Amino acid sequence: MTFRVDSHMHTPLCGHAVGELIEYAMRAAELGIDLITFTCHIPMESAAFGQEGIRMRREQLDDYFALVADAAAAAKPFGVEVLCGIEAEVFPDEAELEPMDAILSAYHFDFVLGSLHAQCQSYLEWLSRNKVTSDAMRIDSYFRHLRDGAQSGRYDSMSHPDVIRTYGVVREFNPVPHEEVIREFLQAVVEEDICMEVNTSGLNKGDFEVHPDPVILDWASEMGVKLTIGSDSHMPNSVGQHFDWIQPMLRDKGFTDLHYFRGRQRVRIDMPQ
């Protein structure tokens, strides 16, 4: 029997997702997905990371855990396991991450994603202050910061790892001229024994391609990168979106397994057909 997972979805607490948590689990059951992990955006102190409509407040974290626990209990009778993760931030200024690190230490998450949201005002301001102006410079800086994030020990999987191509941060994204720095990031993922996320929401926006780009996935397969997979769902109908053809594509590229995390411990499963 094939075990299927979706390890990236949001709740209304983030301010830009809709639907009851049990509806996400019910959709997973319809699709034969056995396990889902909610990963709302972690609270951040600086307004430059986005507040209202972007992420829950620090005082809502207990509510978040309660909502996920209630959904887990309600979903158990129809065979879906529900876990509680978090989508944490990657950022070049360590001082900005200290309050986030306190949250990661204080709460027992099943899974911690690491995301560098290049479109956030926080990162755009960093690029401006450091005179990172051209598309080529921005792309190289982004992947160097992802590499540093992979080496930080904070994260279980690096999320939507070429999201810089969306939201107008750069005019055009072609991974090939940046192969060296992208491979440095991939090598850090391998050496730190963490995962990289395949995020299927990229097929719905920007250049309508999976995150990361298939060329990056070729390099990742060659280098032995381990994968998690997530739909980045912000509504119940997006759970498992595009999995039916992305997973066979990953198998064609040489990936034979996927991973998920429970209690920050990695679990391997066979790549679903």
C-alpha positions as CSV (number, residue, x, y, z in Angstrom):
1,M,0.0,0.0,0.0
2,T,1.4,3.4,-1.0
3,F,1.7,6.0,1.8
4,R,1.1,9.6,0.7
5,V,1.9,12.9,2.4
6,D,1.4,16.6,2.0
7,S,3.8,18.5,4.2
8,H,2.9,22.2,3.6
9,M,-0.4,23.9,4.2
10,H,-1.8,26.9,6.1
11,T,-4.6,27.9,8.4
12,P,-6.8,31.0,8.5
13,L,-4.6,32.3,11.4
14,C,-2.1,33.4,8.8
15,G,-4.7,35.8,7.4
16,H,-4.5,34.7,3.8
17,A,-5.8,31.1,4.0
18,V,-9.5,30.0,4.1
19,G,-11.4,27.0,5.3
20,E,-11.6,24.9,8.4
21,L,-8.7,22.6,9.2
22,I,-10.9,19.5,9.1
23,E,-11.8,20.4,5.5
24,Y,-8.1,20.2,4.5
25,A,-8.0,16.7,6.2
26,M,-11.2,15.6,4.5
27,R,-9.8,16.7,1.1
28,A,-6.6,14.7,1.9
29,A,-8.8,11.6,2.6
30,E,-10.6,12.0,-0.8
31,L,-7.2,12.0,-2.5
32,G,-5.8,9.0,-0.6
33,I,-3.3,11.2,1.3
34,D,-2.5,9.6,4.6
35,L,-0.7,12.4,6.4
36,I,-0.8,16.2,6.3
37,T,1.2,18.8,8.1
38,F,0.1,22.3,8.8
39,T,2.9,24.9,8.5
40,C,1.6,28.4,9.2
41,H,4.0,31.3,9.0
42,I,6.0,31.8,12.1
43,P,5.4,35.1,14.0
44,M,8.1,37.7,13.4
45,E,8.7,40.9,15.4
46,S,9.7,43.2,12.6
47,A,6.8,44.6,10.6
48,A,9.1,44.4,7.5
49,F,8.3,40.6,7.4
50,G,4.6,41.3,7.1
51,Q,2.1,41.2,9.9
52,E,-1.6,41.5,9.4
53,G,-2.8,39.2,6.7
54,I,0.6,37.5,6.4
55,R,1.3,35.6,9.7
56,M,-0.2,34.9,13.1
57,R,0.8,36.9,16.1
58,R,3.0,35.5,18.8
59,E,0.1,35.3,21.2
60,Q,-1.8,33.1,18.7
61,L,0.6,30.2,18.8
62,D,-1.3,28.4,21.5
63,D,-4.4,28.8,19.5
64,Y,-2.6,27.4,16.5
65,F,-1.6,24.2,18.3
66,A,-5.1,23.8,19.7
67,L,-6.6,24.1,16.2
68,V,-4.3,21.5,14.8
69,A,-4.8,19.2,17.7
70,D,-8.6,19.4,17.3
71,A,-8.2,18.7,13.5
72,A,-6.0,15.7,14.3
73,A,-8.6,14.2,16.6
74,A,-11.4,14.8,14.1
75,A,-9.4,13.4,11.2
76,K,-8.3,10.2,12.9
77,P,-11.6,8.3,12.3
78,F,-11.2,8.7,8.5
79,G,-7.6,7.7,8.4
80,V,-5.7,11.0,8.0
81,E,-2.9,11.8,10.4
82,V,-2.5,15.6,11.1
83,L,0.8,17.1,12.3
84,C,1.8,20.5,13.5
85,G,4.7,22.2,11.8
86,I,5.8,25.8,11.1
87,E,7.1,27.8,8.2
88,A,10.1,29.6,9.6
89,E,12.0,32.5,8.0
90,V,15.5,32.4,6.5
91,F,17.2,35.8,6.6
92,P,20.7,37.1,6.3
93,D,20.6,39.3,9.5
94,E,20.8,36.8,12.4
95,A,19.6,39.5,14.9
96,E,16.2,39.5,13.2
97,L,15.9,35.8,13.8
98,E,16.6,35.8,17.5
99,P,12.9,36.1,18.5
100,M,12.0,33.4,16.0
101,D,14.7,31.1,17.5
102,A,13.1,31.6,20.9
103,I,9.8,30.3,19.5
104,L,11.5,27.3,17.8
105,S,13.0,26.4,21.2
106,A,9.9,26.9,23.2
107,Y,7.4,24.9,21.1
108,H,7.5,21.3,20.0
109,F,6.8,21.4,16.3
110,D,6.7,18.2,14.2
111,F,8.3,19.9,11.2
112,V,10.2,23.2,10.5
113,L,10.3,24.6,7.0
114,G,12.9,27.2,6.1
115,S,11.7,29.9,3.7
116,L,13.4,32.9,2.3
117,H,10.6,35.1,1.1
118,A,12.5,37.3,-1.3
119,Q,9.4,39.4,-2.0
120,C,9.1,40.5,1.6
121,Q,9.9,44.1,2.4
122,S,12.5,42.8,4.9
123,Y,14.6,41.1,2.1
124,L,14.0,43.9,-0.5
125,E,15.3,46.4,2.0
126,W,18.3,44.2,2.7
127,L,19.1,44.0,-1.0
128,S,18.8,47.8,-1.3
129,R,21.0,48.5,1.7
130,N,23.6,46.2,0.3
131,K,23.4,47.5,-3.2
132,V,22.3,44.2,-4.7
133,T,20.6,45.6,-7.7
134,S,20.9,43.4,-10.8
135,D,18.9,40.2,-11.3
136,A,22.1,38.2,-11.4
137,M,23.3,39.6,-8.1
138,R,19.9,39.1,-6.5
139,I,19.6,35.5,-7.6
140,D,23.2,34.7,-6.4
141,S,22.6,36.4,-3.1
142,Y,19.3,34.5,-2.6
143,F,20.9,31.1,-3.1
144,R,23.8,32.0,-0.9
145,H,21.4,32.9,1.9
146,L,19.5,29.7,1.3
147,R,22.9,27.8,1.6
148,D,23.5,29.6,4.9
149,G,20.1,28.7,6.1
150,A,20.6,25.1,5.3
151,Q,23.8,25.2,7.3
152,S,22.2,26.9,10.3
153,G,20.7,23.8,11.9
154,R,17.3,25.5,12.2
155,Y,15.3,23.8,9.5
156,D,14.2,20.3,8.5
157,S,13.5,21.2,4.8
158,M,14.2,24.3,2.7
159,S,10.9,25.5,1.3
160,H,10.0,26.6,-2.3
161,P,13.7,27.1,-3.0
162,D,13.5,29.3,-6.1
163,V,10.6,31.5,-5.0
164,I,12.7,34.5,-6.0
165,R,11.5,33.9,-9.6
166,T,8.0,35.0,-8.6
167,Y,6.3,38.2,-7.4
168,G,8.5,40.5,-9.6
169,V,11.7,40.3,-7.5
170,V,13.6,39.5,-10.7
171,R,12.6,40.0,-14.3
172,E,13.7,36.6,-15.5
173,F,15.0,33.4,-13.8
174,N,17.1,30.9,-15.6
175,P,19.0,28.6,-13.2
176,V,21.7,27.5,-15.6
177,P,23.9,30.7,-15.4
178,H,23.7,30.3,-11.6
179,E,24.5,26.6,-11.4
180,E,27.6,27.0,-9.2
181,V,25.8,28.9,-6.4
182,I,22.7,26.7,-6.7
183,R,24.8,23.6,-6.4
184,E,26.5,25.2,-3.3
185,F,23.0,25.4,-1.7
186,L,22.2,21.8,-2.8
187,Q,25.5,20.5,-1.4
188,A,24.8,22.2,1.9
189,V,21.4,20.4,2.1
190,V,23.2,17.1,1.5
191,E,26.0,17.8,3.9
192,E,23.7,18.9,6.7
193,D,21.4,15.9,6.0
194,I,18.3,17.9,5.7
195,C,15.7,18.1,2.9
196,M,14.6,20.3,0.1
197,E,11.0,20.9,-0.6
198,V,9.2,20.2,-3.9
199,N,6.4,22.8,-3.7
200,T,3.7,22.4,-6.2
201,S,2.1,25.8,-5.8
202,G,4.6,27.2,-8.2
203,L,2.5,25.7,-11.0
204,N,-0.2,28.2,-10.2
205,K,1.7,31.4,-10.4
206,G,4.6,33.3,-11.9
207,D,6.1,31.2,-14.7
208,F,3.8,28.3,-13.8
209,E,6.5,25.8,-13.0
210,V,7.1,23.6,-9.9
211,H,9.4,24.9,-7.2
212,P,12.2,24.3,-7.7
213,D,12.7,24.4,-11.4
214,P,13.1,21.0,-13.1
215,V,16.7,21.8,-14.0
216,I,17.4,22.3,-10.3
217,L,15.7,19.0,-9.6
218,D,18.0,17.3,-12.0
219,W,21.0,18.6,-10.1
220,A,19.4,17.7,-6.8
221,S,18.8,14.1,-8.0
222,E,22.4,13.8,-9.2
223,M,23.7,15.1,-5.8
224,G,21.5,12.9,-3.6
225,V,19.3,15.6,-2.2
226,K,16.4,14.2,0.0
227,L,12.9,15.7,-0.7
228,T,9.8,16.7,1.1
229,I,6.7,17.6,-0.8
230,G,4.1,20.2,-0.1
231,S,1.1,21.8,-1.9
232,D,1.4,25.1,0.1
233,S,-2.3,25.0,0.3
234,H,-4.2,28.0,1.4
235,M,-7.6,26.4,0.7
236,P,-8.9,22.9,1.1
237,N,-9.2,22.2,-2.6
238,S,-5.5,22.8,-3.1
239,V,-4.4,19.9,-0.9
240,G,-2.3,17.5,-3.0
241,Q,-2.5,19.9,-6.0
242,H,-0.5,18.6,-9.0
243,F,0.9,15.6,-7.0
244,D,-0.6,13.1,-9.6
245,W,1.9,14.1,-12.2
246,I,4.7,15.8,-10.2
247,Q,5.5,12.6,-8.3
248,P,5.9,10.5,-11.5
249,M,8.1,13.3,-12.9
250,L,10.3,13.1,-9.8
251,R,10.6,9.3,-10.2
252,D,11.6,9.8,-13.8
253,K,14.4,12.1,-12.6
254,G,15.7,9.4,-10.4
255,F,14.1,10.1,-7.0
256,T,12.9,6.9,-5.4
257,D,11.6,8.3,-2.0
258,L,10.1,11.2,-0.2
259,H,10.3,12.2,3.5
260,Y,8.2,13.8,6.1
261,F,8.9,14.7,9.7
262,R,7.2,13.8,13.0
263,G,8.6,15.3,16.1
264,R,11.5,16.7,14.0
265,Q,12.5,13.1,13.1
266,R,12.7,12.3,9.4
267,V,10.6,9.4,8.1
268,R,11.2,8.0,4.6
269,I,8.5,6.7,2.3
270,D,8.6,5.3,-1.2
271,M,7.9,7.7,-4.0
272,P,4.2,7.4,-4.8
273,Q,3.5,6.4,-8.4
